[in-house]
C-alpha cells in the first residue's frame, strides 16, 4: 500500500521551491545502521519501515500522531508523517511557506503535491480523521518501482 501511494507521486505537480536534502535530520540514502533509535514497525520484502524513539511529535504547533521512516535495501528513501486532519490547513500553510505553492493533482484541496527534482512531497487528507505528509526520494523510489 505504501509503495502504491509513493508511486502515485510521479508525473504530476509543480516544482518544489527546493528539494529537501533530508527528512527530520536523516539524509536521503543514509544506511539504516547509521540512524539511531529506530524500531521496526513493518516490512514488505526489502522495504522496511521504522519509528524513531527520540522523534519530536510536533510540526511547529501541530501535534503529530506518528512519524515513519522507510528504507529500501537498507537506504532511507521515504518519510511519512501522520496527524489529525483538523490540522490540515495549518500544515498546508507551513508546507507552502517551506516549498512554495503546491499543485493539486486531483483538483481537490485535500491532496497537494510539491514535486522537486529528487524529492516529491504529498500532503493529503482522505475520508478519515487522519491526514499525512509523504516525502519520497525519487532516485531510490525508481528502484522500488522497477522491481515490481
OpenMM code with the backbone's topology and positions (N, CA, C; nanometers):
from openmm import Vec3, app, unit

residues = "UNK UNK UNK UNK UNK UNK UNK UNK UNK UNK UNK UNK UNK UNK UNK UNK UNK UNK UNK UNK UNK UNK UNK UNK UNK UNK UNK UNK UNK UNK UNK UNK UNK UNK UNK UNK UNK UNK UNK UNK UNK UNK UNK UNK UNK UNK UNK UNK UNK UNK UNK UNK UNK UNK UNK UNK UNK UNK UNK UNK UNK UNK UNK UNK UNK UNK UNK UNK UNK UNK UNK UNK UNK UNK UNK UNK UNK UNK UNK UNK UNK UNK UNK UNK UNK UNK UNK UNK UNK UNK UNK UNK UNK UNK UNK UNK UNK UNK UNK UNK UNK UNK UNK UNK UNK UNK UNK UNK UNK UNK UNK UNK UNK UNK UNK UNK UNK UNK UNK UNK UNK UNK UNK UNK UNK UNK UNK UNK UNK UNK UNK UNK UNK UNK UNK UNK UNK UNK UNK UNK UNK UNK UNK UNK UNK UNK UNK UNK".split()
positions = [
    Vec3(0.0818, -0.1184, 0.0000),
    Vec3(0.0000, 0.0000, 0.0000),
    Vec3(0.0869, 0.1257, 0.0000),
    Vec3(0.1904, 0.1292, 0.0816),
    Vec3(0.2780, 0.2452, 0.0866),
    Vec3(0.3494, 0.2682, -0.0457),
    Vec3(0.3884, 0.1587, -0.1123),
    Vec3(0.4577, 0.1700, -0.2397),
    Vec3(0.3639, 0.2280, -0.3453),
    Vec3(0.2387, 0.1863, -0.3442),
    Vec3(0.1406, 0.2376, -0.4392),
    Vec3(0.1229, 0.3874, -0.4189),
    Vec3(0.1118, 0.4292, -0.2937),
    Vec3(0.0980, 0.5703, -0.2629),
    Vec3(0.2181, 0.6473, -0.3148),
    Vec3(0.3373, 0.5960, -0.2896),
    Vec3(0.4579, 0.6634, -0.3348),
    Vec3(0.4636, 0.6686, -0.4864),
    Vec3(0.4227, 0.5613, -0.5520),
    Vec3(0.4231, 0.5577, -0.6972),
    Vec3(0.3297, 0.6608, -0.7574),
    Vec3(0.2236, 0.6941, -0.6872),
    Vec3(0.1274, 0.7915, -0.7368),
    Vec3(0.1833, 0.9335, -0.7367),
    Vec3(0.2978, 0.9535, -0.6748),
    Vec3(0.3551, 1.0868, -0.6668),
    Vec3(0.4204, 1.1317, -0.7973),
    Vec3(0.4576, 1.0397, -0.8834),
    Vec3(0.5330, 1.0749, -1.0029),
    Vec3(0.4469, 1.1367, -1.1107),
    Vec3(0.5075, 1.2296, -1.1830),
    Vec3(0.4469, 1.2788, -1.3046),
    Vec3(0.3396, 1.3841, -1.2882),
    Vec3(0.3139, 1.4304, -1.1696),
    Vec3(0.2147, 1.5357, -1.1560),
    Vec3(0.2576, 1.6292, -1.0447),
    Vec3(0.2522, 1.7561, -1.0730),
    Vec3(0.2845, 1.8508, -0.9679),
    Vec3(0.3730, 1.9616, -1.0174),
    Vec3(0.3710, 2.0684, -0.9432),
    Vec3(0.4569, 2.1797, -0.9780),
    Vec3(0.5899, 2.1604, -0.9063),
    Vec3(0.6950, 2.2212, -0.9577),
    Vec3(0.8249, 2.2040, -0.8937),
    Vec3(0.8255, 2.2612, -0.7524),
    Vec3(0.8929, 2.1938, -0.6635),
    Vec3(0.9108, 2.2462, -0.5284),
    Vec3(1.0122, 2.3599, -0.5357),
    Vec3(1.0016, 2.4533, -0.4427),
    Vec3(1.0948, 2.5653, -0.4402),
    Vec3(1.2378, 2.5146, -0.4266),
    Vec3(1.2570, 2.4128, -0.3456),
    Vec3(1.3875, 2.3483, -0.3324),
    Vec3(1.3662, 2.2098, -0.2745),
    Vec3(1.4473, 2.1156, -0.3212),
    Vec3(1.4375, 1.9800, -0.2686),
    Vec3(1.4960, 1.9748, -0.1283),
    Vec3(1.4225, 1.9186, -0.0334),
    Vec3(1.4846, 1.8989, 0.0975),
    Vec3(1.5906, 1.7896, 0.0858),
    Vec3(1.7070, 1.8103, 0.1478),
    Vec3(1.8136, 1.7095, 0.1391),
    Vec3(1.8034, 1.6061, 0.2507),
    Vec3(1.6985, 1.6217, 0.3356),
    Vec3(1.6792, 1.5267, 0.4447),
    Vec3(1.5344, 1.5304, 0.4892),
    Vec3(1.4998, 1.4343, 0.5731),
    Vec3(1.3691, 1.4284, 0.6364),
    Vec3(1.3938, 1.4198, 0.7857),
    Vec3(1.3585, 1.5245, 0.8569),
    Vec3(1.3747, 1.5285, 1.0019),
    Vec3(1.5169, 1.4916, 1.0449),
    Vec3(1.6135, 1.5423, 0.9685),
    Vec3(1.7543, 1.5238, 1.0029),
    Vec3(1.8203, 1.4002, 0.9437),
    Vec3(1.7452, 1.3139, 0.8774),
    Vec3(1.8032, 1.1934, 0.8159),
    Vec3(1.8174, 1.2208, 0.6662),
    Vec3(1.9401, 1.2192, 0.6172),
    Vec3(1.9657, 1.2462, 0.4754),
    Vec3(1.9193, 1.1298, 0.3893),
    Vec3(1.8701, 1.1639, 0.2701),
    Vec3(1.8261, 1.0624, 0.1746),
    Vec3(1.9401, 0.9689, 0.1402),
    Vec3(1.9128, 0.8400, 0.1353),
    Vec3(2.0134, 0.7407, 0.1015),
    Vec3(2.0970, 0.6923, 0.2189),
    Vec3(2.0754, 0.7500, 0.3372),
    Vec3(2.1506, 0.7094, 0.4563),
    Vec3(2.1260, 0.5623, 0.4865),
    Vec3(2.2321, 0.4911, 0.5241),
    Vec3(2.2209, 0.3498, 0.5623),
    Vec3(2.1479, 0.3390, 0.6962),
    Vec3(2.0597, 0.2404, 0.7047),
    Vec3(1.9773, 0.2223, 0.8243),
    Vec3(2.0628, 0.2069, 0.9504),
    Vec3(2.1763, 0.1403, 0.9389),
    Vec3(2.2616, 0.1156, 1.0561),
    Vec3(2.3168, 0.2444, 1.1166),
    Vec3(2.3202, 0.3525, 1.0388),
    Vec3(2.3769, 0.4768, 1.0910),
    Vec3(2.2715, 0.5705, 1.1511),
    Vec3(2.1463, 0.5271, 1.1570),
    Vec3(2.0398, 0.6081, 1.2162),
    Vec3(2.0062, 0.5488, 1.3528),
    Vec3(2.0189, 0.6306, 1.4561),
    Vec3(1.9973, 0.5801, 1.5918),
    Vec3(1.8501, 0.5787, 1.6306),
    Vec3(1.8183, 0.4972, 1.7280),
    Vec3(1.6878, 0.4903, 1.7946),
    Vec3(1.5733, 0.4436, 1.7049),
    Vec3(1.6024, 0.3626, 1.6026),
    Vec3(1.4968, 0.3125, 1.5158),
    Vec3(1.4372, 0.1841, 1.5718),
    Vec3(1.3044, 0.1718, 1.5581),
    Vec3(1.2326, 0.0492, 1.5943),
    Vec3(1.1489, 0.0088, 1.4742),
    Vec3(1.1688, -0.1126, 1.4262),
    Vec3(1.0950, -0.1594, 1.3091),
    Vec3(0.9472, -0.1748, 1.3424),
    Vec3(0.8604, -0.1245, 1.2521),
    Vec3(0.7159, -0.1364, 1.2729),
    Vec3(0.6472, -0.2159, 1.1620),
    Vec3(0.7123, -0.2291, 1.0457),
    Vec3(0.6520, -0.3041, 0.9348),
    Vec3(0.7603, -0.3363, 0.8328),
    Vec3(0.7324, -0.4396, 0.7518),
    Vec3(0.8241, -0.4719, 0.6427),
    Vec3(0.7480, -0.5401, 0.5310),
    Vec3(0.8033, -0.5288, 0.4123),
    Vec3(0.7483, -0.5937, 0.2938),
    Vec3(0.8670, -0.6218, 0.2027),
    Vec3(0.9260, -0.7399, 0.2197),
    Vec3(1.0459, -0.7731, 0.1423),
    Vec3(1.1609, -0.6821, 0.1803),
    Vec3(1.2122, -0.6102, 0.0805),
    Vec3(1.3267, -0.5216, 0.1051),
    Vec3(1.2854, -0.3821, 0.1522),
    Vec3(1.1558, -0.3604, 0.1685),
    Vec3(1.1048, -0.2351, 0.2240),
    Vec3(1.0831, -0.2558, 0.3733),
    Vec3(1.1480, -0.1728, 0.4534),
    Vec3(1.1331, -0.1834, 0.5983),
    Vec3(1.1022, -0.0448, 0.6533),
    Vec3(1.0042, -0.0397, 0.7423),
    Vec3(0.9571, 0.0864, 0.7981),
    Vec3(0.9819, 0.0905, 0.9482),
    Vec3(1.0229, 0.2078, 0.9959),
    Vec3(1.0635, 0.2264, 1.1349),
    Vec3(0.9998, 0.3509, 1.1940),
    Vec3(0.9948, 0.3535, 1.3260),
    Vec3(0.9718, 0.4750, 1.4018),
    Vec3(1.1026, 0.5051, 1.4734),
    Vec3(1.1204, 0.6318, 1.5073),
    Vec3(1.2427, 0.6740, 1.5747),
    Vec3(1.2063, 0.7121, 1.7178),
    Vec3(1.2674, 0.6457, 1.8126),
    Vec3(1.2328, 0.6623, 1.9529),
    Vec3(1.2439, 0.8037, 2.0061),
    Vec3(1.3341, 0.8817, 1.9542),
    Vec3(1.3558, 1.0167, 2.0071),
    Vec3(1.2943, 1.1253, 1.9193),
    Vec3(1.1983, 1.0902, 1.8330),
    Vec3(1.1354, 1.1889, 1.7449),
    Vec3(1.0489, 1.2867, 1.8225),
    Vec3(1.0538, 1.4106, 1.7817),
    Vec3(0.9671, 1.5140, 1.8376),
    Vec3(0.8368, 1.5109, 1.7575),
    Vec3(0.7275, 1.4819, 1.8235),
    Vec3(0.5992, 1.4684, 1.7546),
    Vec3(0.5275, 1.6026, 1.7445),
    Vec3(0.5955, 1.6987, 1.6817),
    Vec3(0.5421, 1.8323, 1.6585),
    Vec3(0.5898, 1.8800, 1.5218),
    Vec3(0.5049, 1.9554, 1.4531),
    Vec3(0.5421, 2.0315, 1.3342),
    Vec3(0.4930, 2.1720, 1.3644),
    Vec3(0.5853, 2.2570, 1.4079),
    Vec3(0.5516, 2.3856, 1.4690),
    Vec3(0.4527, 2.3566, 1.5818),
    Vec3(0.3295, 2.4122, 1.5765),
    Vec3(0.2364, 2.3862, 1.6872),
    Vec3(0.1426, 2.2681, 1.6618),
    Vec3(0.1551, 2.2030, 1.5476),
    Vec3(0.0678, 2.0895, 1.5145),
    Vec3(0.1225, 1.9612, 1.5770),
    Vec3(0.0392, 1.8949, 1.6537),
    Vec3(0.0773, 1.7678, 1.7169),
    Vec3(0.0730, 1.6572, 1.6129),
    Vec3(0.1768, 1.5745, 1.6098),
    Vec3(0.1847, 1.4634, 1.5155),
    Vec3(0.1488, 1.3338, 1.5854),
    Vec3(0.0810, 1.2442, 1.5133),
    Vec3(0.0439, 1.1145, 1.5679),
    Vec3(0.1563, 1.0132, 1.5510),
    Vec3(0.2227, 1.0186, 1.4350),
    Vec3(0.3258, 0.9184, 1.4059),
    Vec3(0.4180, 0.9719, 1.2966),
    Vec3(0.5465, 0.9359, 1.3085),
    Vec3(0.6453, 0.9655, 1.2052),
    Vec3(0.7108, 0.8336, 1.1679),
    Vec3(0.7112, 0.8021, 1.0377),
    Vec3(0.7602, 0.6735, 0.9883),
    Vec3(0.8745, 0.6985, 0.8898),
    Vec3(0.9774, 0.6166, 0.9009),
    Vec3(1.0952, 0.6233, 0.8137),
    Vec3(1.0987, 0.4966, 0.7301),
    Vec3(1.1021, 0.5105, 0.5969),
    Vec3(1.1040, 0.3961, 0.5076),
    Vec3(1.2400, 0.3756, 0.4445),
    Vec3(1.2856, 0.2507, 0.4447),
    Vec3(1.4153, 0.2146, 0.3875),
    Vec3(1.3960, 0.1065, 0.2817),
    Vec3(1.4706, 0.1166, 0.1737),
    Vec3(1.4715, 0.0140, 0.0705),
    Vec3(1.6149, -0.0349, 0.0562),
    Vec3(1.6332, -0.1637, 0.0692),
    Vec3(1.7675, -0.2231, 0.0669),
    Vec3(1.8597, -0.1501, 0.1650),
    Vec3(1.8036, -0.1146, 0.2797),
    Vec3(1.8822, -0.0529, 0.3857),
    Vec3(1.9132, 0.0941, 0.3670),
    Vec3(1.8558, 0.1591, 0.2644),
    Vec3(1.8817, 0.3015, 0.2389),
    Vec3(1.7533, 0.3821, 0.2552),
    Vec3(1.7646, 0.4963, 0.3221),
    Vec3(1.6490, 0.5803, 0.3529),
    Vec3(1.5945, 0.6467, 0.2268),
    Vec3(1.4635, 0.6282, 0.2034),
    Vec3(1.4043, 0.6896, 0.0842),
    Vec3(1.2648, 0.7482, 0.1049),
    Vec3(1.2000, 0.7232, 0.2185),
    Vec3(1.0640, 0.7725, 0.2363),
    Vec3(1.0405, 0.8129, 0.3814),
    Vec3(0.9769, 0.9280, 0.3985),
    Vec3(0.9357, 0.9724, 0.5305),
    Vec3(0.7869, 1.0015, 0.5299),
    Vec3(0.7172, 0.9574, 0.6333),
    Vec3(0.5730, 0.9785, 0.6412),
    Vec3(0.5367, 1.0366, 0.7772),
    Vec3(0.4495, 1.1338, 0.7745),
    Vec3(0.4034, 1.1985, 0.8970),
    Vec3(0.2513, 1.1890, 0.8989),
    Vec3(0.1965, 1.1399, 1.0093),
    Vec3(0.0518, 1.1301, 1.0266),
    Vec3(0.0100, 1.2269, 1.1364),
    Vec3(-0.1027, 1.2965, 1.1137),
    Vec3(-0.1529, 1.3936, 1.2111),
    Vec3(-0.3039, 1.4035, 1.1952),
    Vec3(-0.3695, 1.4653, 1.2921),
    Vec3(-0.5143, 1.4808, 1.2872),
    Vec3(-0.5524, 1.5769, 1.1740),
    Vec3(-0.6522, 1.5378, 1.0951),
    Vec3(-0.6930, 1.6154, 0.9781),
    Vec3(-0.7362, 1.7578, 1.0137),
    Vec3(-0.7745, 1.7807, 1.1377),
    Vec3(-0.8121, 1.9163, 1.1799),
    Vec3(-0.6957, 2.0141, 1.1618),
    Vec3(-0.5728, 1.9644, 1.1604),
    Vec3(-0.4554, 2.0494, 1.1426),
    Vec3(-0.4131, 2.0673, 0.9974),
    Vec3(-0.4925, 2.0161, 0.9029),
    Vec3(-0.4540, 2.0173, 0.7609),
    Vec3(-0.4235, 2.1580, 0.7093),
    Vec3(-0.5114, 2.2547, 0.7354),
    Vec3(-0.4907, 2.3909, 0.6844),
    Vec3(-0.3621, 2.4514, 0.7382),
    Vec3(-0.3363, 2.4296, 0.8657),
    Vec3(-0.2144, 2.4848, 0.9265),
    Vec3(-0.0905, 2.4181, 0.8662),
    Vec3(-0.0953, 2.2867, 0.8472),
    Vec3(0.0184, 2.2163, 0.7863),
    Vec3(0.0370, 2.2633, 0.6425),
    Vec3(-0.0717, 2.2861, 0.5704),
    Vec3(-0.0610, 2.3382, 0.4340),
    Vec3(0.0114, 2.4728, 0.4329),
    Vec3(-0.0205, 2.5605, 0.5268),
    Vec3(0.0475, 2.6896, 0.5368),
    Vec3(0.1973, 2.6708, 0.5610),
    Vec3(0.2316, 2.5817, 0.6529),
    Vec3(0.3720, 2.5551, 0.6859),
    Vec3(0.4454, 2.5020, 0.5633),
    Vec3(0.3848, 2.4054, 0.4946),
    Vec3(0.4485, 2.3437, 0.3783),
    Vec3(0.4618, 2.4433, 0.2624),
    Vec3(0.3617, 2.5265, 0.2424),
    Vec3(0.3659, 2.6261, 0.1347),
    Vec3(0.4745, 2.7287, 0.1629),
    Vec3(0.4888, 2.7672, 0.2867),
    Vec3(0.5956, 2.8600, 0.3238),
    Vec3(0.7324, 2.7961, 0.2958),
    Vec3(0.7433, 2.6674, 0.3215),
    Vec3(0.8701, 2.5971, 0.3054),
    Vec3(0.9018, 2.5637, 0.1593),
    Vec3(0.8004, 2.5199, 0.0819),
    Vec3(0.8253, 2.4672, -0.0527),
    Vec3(0.7641, 2.5475, -0.1667),
    Vec3(0.6845, 2.6501, -0.1376),
    Vec3(0.6174, 2.7253, -0.2431),
    Vec3(0.4769, 2.6720, -0.2665),
    Vec3(0.4136, 2.7221, -0.3703),
    Vec3(0.2750, 2.6822, -0.3996),
    Vec3(0.2696, 2.5377, -0.4491),
    Vec3(0.1765, 2.4582, -0.3966),
    Vec3(0.1646, 2.3194, -0.4398),
    Vec3(0.0791, 2.3052, -0.5653),
    Vec3(0.0923, 2.1907, -0.6295),
    Vec3(-0.0007, 2.1513, -0.7347),
    Vec3(-0.1154, 2.0765, -0.6689),
    Vec3(-0.2282, 2.0704, -0.7369),
    Vec3(-0.3444, 1.9956, -0.6886),
    Vec3(-0.3743, 1.8896, -0.7937),
    Vec3(-0.3087, 1.7716, -0.7821),
    Vec3(-0.3183, 1.6703, -0.8881),
    Vec3(-0.4591, 1.6215, -0.9181),
    Vec3(-0.5475, 1.6206, -0.8213),
    Vec3(-0.6850, 1.5762, -0.8446),
    Vec3(-0.7827, 1.6930, -0.8432),
    Vec3(-0.7285, 1.8152, -0.8548),
    Vec3(-0.8108, 1.9358, -0.8424),
    Vec3(-0.8946, 1.9350, -0.7158),
    Vec3(-0.8367, 1.8849, -0.6100),
    Vec3(-0.9047, 1.8813, -0.4816),
    Vec3(-0.8137, 1.9454, -0.3770),
    Vec3(-0.8703, 2.0217, -0.2864),
    Vec3(-0.7875, 2.0842, -0.1830),
    Vec3(-0.7339, 1.9855, -0.0800),
    Vec3(-0.7776, 1.8595, -0.0860),
    Vec3(-0.7332, 1.7620, 0.0141),
    Vec3(-0.6122, 1.6807, -0.0326),
    Vec3(-0.5578, 1.7121, -0.1498),
    Vec3(-0.4363, 1.6457, -0.1974),
    Vec3(-0.3485, 1.7496, -0.2654),
    Vec3(-0.2333, 1.7763, -0.2040),
    Vec3(-0.1421, 1.8784, -0.2536),
    Vec3(-0.0051, 1.8159, -0.2769),
    Vec3(0.0628, 1.8603, -0.3828),
    Vec3(0.1898, 1.7989, -0.4206),
    Vec3(0.2946, 1.9038, -0.4517),
    Vec3(0.4129, 1.8825, -0.3944),
    Vec3(0.5314, 1.9599, -0.4287),
    Vec3(0.6275, 1.8605, -0.4927),
    Vec3(0.6590, 1.8794, -0.6196),
    Vec3(0.7366, 1.7817, -0.6947),
    Vec3(0.8701, 1.8422, -0.7347),
    Vec3(0.9749, 1.8077, -0.6615),
    Vec3(1.1073, 1.8579, -0.6911),
    Vec3(1.1839, 1.7637, -0.7820),
    Vec3(1.3059, 1.7988, -0.8126),
    Vec3(1.3890, 1.7171, -0.8997),
    Vec3(1.4160, 1.5793, -0.8392),
    Vec3(1.4461, 1.5751, -0.7098),
    Vec3(1.4793, 1.4493, -0.6439),
    Vec3(1.3803, 1.4065, -0.5370),
    Vec3(1.2977, 1.4981, -0.4900),
    Vec3(1.2057, 1.4665, -0.3800),
    Vec3(1.0651, 1.5155, -0.4143),
    Vec3(0.9675, 1.4280, -0.3941),
    Vec3(0.8269, 1.4664, -0.4042),
    Vec3(0.7684, 1.4672, -0.2641),
    Vec3(0.6819, 1.5647, -0.2381),
    Vec3(0.6164, 1.5751, -0.1080),
    Vec3(0.4663, 1.5844, -0.1323),
    Vec3(0.3924, 1.4925, -0.0713),
    Vec3(0.2470, 1.4886, -0.0834),
    Vec3(0.1857, 1.5188, 0.0524),
    Vec3(0.0896, 1.6097, 0.0539),
    Vec3(0.0086, 1.6378, 0.1724),
    Vec3(-0.1333, 1.5960, 0.1369),
    Vec3(-0.1895, 1.5034, 0.2125),
    Vec3(-0.3204, 1.4505, 0.1766),
    Vec3(-0.4066, 1.4258, 0.2991),
    Vec3(-0.5363, 1.4440, 0.2783),
    Vec3(-0.6358, 1.4142, 0.3797),
    Vec3(-0.7483, 1.3399, 0.3101),
    Vec3(-0.7802, 1.2223, 0.3596),
    Vec3(-0.8847, 1.1414, 0.2972),
    Vec3(-1.0153, 1.1505, 0.3726),
    Vec3(-1.0846, 1.0384, 0.3769),
    Vec3(-1.2153, 1.0334, 0.4420),
    Vec3(-1.2059, 1.0155, 0.5934),
    Vec3(-1.0862, 0.9842, 0.6428),
    Vec3(-1.0715, 0.9608, 0.7873),
    Vec3(-1.0339, 1.0901, 0.8587),
    Vec3(-1.0127, 1.0794, 0.9877),
    Vec3(-0.9728, 1.1949, 1.0680),
    Vec3(-0.8227, 1.2170, 1.0648),
    Vec3(-0.7501, 1.1320, 0.9930),
    Vec3(-0.6044, 1.1397, 0.9897),
    Vec3(-0.5570, 1.1899, 0.8529),
    Vec3(-0.4641, 1.2845, 0.8550),
    Vec3(-0.4005, 1.3352, 0.7335),
    Vec3(-0.2550, 1.2900, 0.7346),
    Vec3(-0.1879, 1.3055, 0.6210),
    Vec3(-0.0493, 1.2600, 0.6133),
    Vec3(0.0329, 1.3487, 0.5215),
    Vec3(0.1625, 1.3471, 0.5475),
    Vec3(0.2619, 1.4066, 0.4591),
    Vec3(0.3550, 1.2925, 0.4213),
    Vec3(0.3807, 1.2768, 0.2929),
    Vec3(0.4702, 1.1714, 0.2466),
    Vec3(0.5822, 1.2359, 0.1651),
    Vec3(0.7056, 1.2147, 0.2084),
    Vec3(0.8250, 1.2593, 0.1361),
    Vec3(0.8850, 1.1364, 0.0679),
    Vec3(0.9169, 1.1477, -0.0600),
    Vec3(0.9752, 1.0353, -0.1332),
    Vec3(1.0999, 1.0825, -0.2070),
    Vec3(1.2090, 1.0107, -0.1855),
    Vec3(1.3344, 1.0372, -0.2550),
    Vec3(1.3319, 0.9589, -0.3863),
    Vec3(1.3177, 1.0286, -0.4972),
    Vec3(1.2906, 0.9670, -0.6275),
    Vec3(1.3977, 0.8687, -0.6773),
    Vec3(1.5280, 0.8978, -0.6614),
    Vec3(1.6257, 0.8010, -0.7141),
    Vec3(1.6084, 0.6599, -0.6572),
    Vec3(1.5788, 0.6477, -0.5287),
    Vec3(1.5585, 0.5146, -0.4704),
    Vec3(1.4172, 0.4655, -0.5008),
    Vec3(1.3188, 0.5540, -0.5027),
    Vec3(1.1823, 0.5128, -0.5361),
    Vec3(1.1780, 0.4521, -0.6766),
    Vec3(1.2571, 0.5031, -0.7695),
    Vec3(1.2622, 0.4451, -0.9044),
    Vec3(1.3084, 0.2995, -0.8981),
    Vec3(1.4029, 0.2697, -0.8108),
    Vec3(1.4472, 0.1310, -0.7934),
    Vec3(1.3330, 0.0442, -0.7418),
    Vec3(1.2561, 0.0971, -0.6481),
    Vec3(1.1421, 0.0230, -0.5926),
    Vec3(1.0414, -0.0040, -0.7043),
    Vec3(1.0109, 0.0973, -0.7838),
    Vec3(0.9146, 0.0815, -0.8936),
    Vec3(0.9627, -0.0187, -0.9984),
    Vec3(1.0907, -0.0156, -1.0307),
    Vec3(1.1455, -0.1068, -1.1321),
    Vec3(1.1425, -0.2510, -1.0868),
    Vec3(1.1465, -0.2722, -0.9564),
    Vec3(1.1482, -0.4074, -0.9010),
    Vec3(1.0117, -0.4761, -0.9153),
    Vec3(0.9068, -0.3973, -0.9261),
    Vec3(0.7700, -0.4525, -0.9335),
    Vec3(0.7527, -0.5379, -1.0570),
] * unit.nanometer
topology = app.Topology()
chain = topology.addChain("A")
for resn in residues:
    res = topology.addResidue(resn, chain)
    for name in ("N", "CA", "C"):
        topology.addAtom(name, app.Element.getBySymbol(name[0]), res)
